Amino acid sequence: MKSHTQGTVIAAMVCAGAVLVTAVAAIPVARSTVTYETPAVTLVREDGKSVSLARELDDGRPVLLNFIFTTCSSICPLTSRTLEEFQRKLGSEAARIHLMSISIDPEQDTPARLAEYARKFHAGPEWQYYTGTVAASLAAQRAFDVYRGEKMSHTPVTLMRAAPGEPWLRIEGFVTPDELLDDYRNLLASLGSPARAGR
């Protein structure tokens, strides 16, 4: 009887999770322009190399940044599929943007695990995954205002920046690959606008 009760509870939790994802997906996407201070932390890429977060962000390319964890079964697969399709739609142009996914569960997400996750979503060389110490992950999450207390409370946030020193476009909610592509094109176009040129 006990195992039956546990099974019922687990089934209810799974159903509740599905309802939650459906409800979240129905929430309108919100966009804002924000300035963030990059923390001086070292992360570890999926290739095992220790790198400076600031240097990774400021390599001269436009950046698309999000936060994931590999055991997530709801938000992360959806946002990762969106980035996968965004990358595909860019085609050869994808080499000119730096896609970055930082783990919010660094204790579980080893470089090898992130490399496997990257393969699952057909990440090209321009899309890199990062882990590191818990302190480094938390510093990055807090700096970009995505920390929600613990990993199961995370929300879908995509951050995009046209160039080093420029403000970030913060996209909250489940954006489609086509919408993300439009956001990217608009962000690049804004760099050459008269208003930006006169700054």
C-alpha positions in Angstrom: 0.0 0.0 0.0 2.9 2.3 0.8 4.4 1.9 -2.7 1.1 2.6 -4.3 0.8 5.8 -2.3 4.3 6.9 -3.3 3.5 6.1 -6.9 0.4 8.2 -6.7 2.3 11.1 -5.2 5.0 10.9 -7.8 2.4 10.8 -10.6 0.7 13.8 -9.1 4.0 15.7 -9.0 4.7 14.8 -12.6 1.3 16.0 -13.7 1.7 19.2 -11.6 5.0 19.8 -13.3 3.5 19.4 -16.7 0.7 21.8 -15.8 3.3 24.3 -14.4 5.3 24.2 -17.6 2.2 24.7 -19.7 1.1 27.6 -17.5 4.6 29.2 -17.7 4.7 28.8 -21.4 1.5 30.7 -21.7 2.9 33.7 -19.8 3.8 36.6 -22.2 7.5 37.1 -22.9 8.9 40.2 -21.2 11.9 42.2 -22.6 13.9 44.8 -20.8 17.3 46.5 -21.3 19.6 46.1 -18.4 23.2 46.8 -17.4 25.1 44.2 -15.4 28.5 44.1 -13.7 30.3 40.9 -14.6 31.8 39.2 -11.5 35.5 38.3 -11.4 35.0 34.6 -11.3 36.6 31.6 -13.0 34.4 28.9 -14.6 35.3 25.6 -16.2 34.2 25.0 -19.8 32.9 21.6 -21.1 36.4 21.1 -22.6 37.8 21.1 -19.1 39.6 24.5 -19.4 39.4 27.0 -16.6 38.4 30.4 -18.0 37.6 33.9 -16.8 33.8 34.7 -17.2 34.6 38.3 -18.1 37.0 37.2 -20.9 34.5 34.7 -22.2 31.8 37.4 -22.4 34.1 40.1 -23.8 35.7 38.1 -26.7 34.4 40.7 -29.2 31.4 38.7 -30.4 27.7 39.3 -29.6 26.8 37.1 -26.7 23.7 35.0 -25.9 23.7 33.8 -22.3 21.4 31.5 -20.4 21.5 29.3 -17.2 20.7 25.6 -17.2 21.3 22.3 -15.4 21.5 19.0 -17.1 19.0 17.0 -14.9 16.3 19.6 -15.5 13.3 18.0 -17.2 11.2 21.1 -17.9 12.5 24.6 -18.6 16.1 23.7 -19.6 15.2 21.3 -22.4 12.8 23.8 -23.8 15.2 26.7 -23.8 18.0 24.6 -25.0 15.9 23.4 -28.0 15.2 27.0 -28.7 18.9 27.8 -28.8 19.6 24.8 -30.9 17.0 25.9 -33.5 18.3 29.5 -33.3 21.8 28.3 -34.0 20.5 26.3 -37.0 18.6 29.2 -38.4 21.7 31.4 -38.2 23.6 29.0 -40.5 27.1 30.1 -41.2 26.4 33.4 -39.4 26.4 31.4 -36.1 30.2 31.5 -36.0 29.9 35.2 -35.3 28.0 34.9 -32.0 29.0 33.4 -28.7 26.3 31.2 -27.1 27.0 30.5 -23.4 25.1 28.2 -21.0 26.2 28.3 -17.4 25.2 25.5 -15.0 23.3 26.3 -11.9 24.0 22.8 -10.5 27.9 22.7 -10.7 28.2 19.9 -8.2 26.4 17.5 -10.6 27.3 19.2 -13.9 30.9 18.1 -14.5 32.6 19.2 -17.8 32.0 15.7 -19.2 28.3 15.8 -18.3 28.0 19.2 -20.0 29.8 18.0 -23.1 27.3 15.2 -23.3 24.5 17.7 -22.9 26.0 19.9 -25.6 26.0 16.9 -28.0 22.3 16.3 -27.2 21.4 19.7 -28.4 23.9 19.7 -31.4 25.9 22.6 -30.0 28.3 24.0 -32.5 31.8 25.3 -31.6 30.3 28.8 -30.9 28.0 27.3 -28.2 29.9 26.6 -25.0 28.8 25.3 -21.6 30.3 26.2 -18.2 30.5 24.8 -14.7 32.8 25.5 -11.8 32.6 25.9 -8.0 29.2 26.5 -6.3 30.5 30.0 -5.3 31.4 30.9 -8.9 28.0 29.7 -10.2 26.1 31.6 -7.5 28.1 34.8 -8.2 27.3 34.5 -11.9 23.6 33.8 -11.2 23.3 36.8 -8.8 25.2 39.1 -11.1 22.7 38.5 -13.9 19.7 38.4 -11.6 18.7 34.8 -12.3 19.3 33.3 -8.8 16.0 32.0 -7.4 17.1 30.3 -4.2 17.6 26.8 -5.6 17.7 25.1 -8.9 14.1 23.8 -9.0 12.8 27.4 -8.7 14.7 28.7 -11.7 12.8 30.6 -14.5 13.4 30.9 -18.2 15.7 33.9 -18.8 17.8 34.6 -22.0 20.3 37.4 -22.1 21.7 38.9 -25.2 24.3 41.6 -25.8 25.4 43.0 -29.1 29.0 43.9 -28.1 31.3 44.3 -25.1 30.3 47.4 -23.1 26.7 47.5 -24.5 23.6 46.9 -22.3 22.0 43.5 -22.2 18.6 42.6 -23.6 16.9 40.5 -20.9 14.2 38.2 -22.2 12.0 36.5 -19.6 9.7 33.7 -20.6 9.7 31.1 -23.4 10.7 32.9 -26.6 10.5 31.1 -29.9 13.6 30.6 -32.2 12.1 33.1 -34.7 11.5 35.7 -32.0 15.0 35.2 -30.7 16.4 35.6 -34.2 14.4 38.9 -34.6 15.7 40.1 -31.2 19.3 39.3 -32.3 18.9 41.1 -35.7 17.3 44.1 -34.0 20.1 44.3 -31.4 22.8 44.2 -34.1 20.9 46.8 -36.1 20.7 49.1 -33.1 24.5 49.3 -32.9 24.5 51.2 -36.2 21.6 53.5 -35.4 22.2 57.3 -35.3 21.1 57.4 -31.6 23.8 54.8 -30.7 26.5 56.4 -32.9 26.0 59.7 -31.1 26.6 58.2 -27.6 
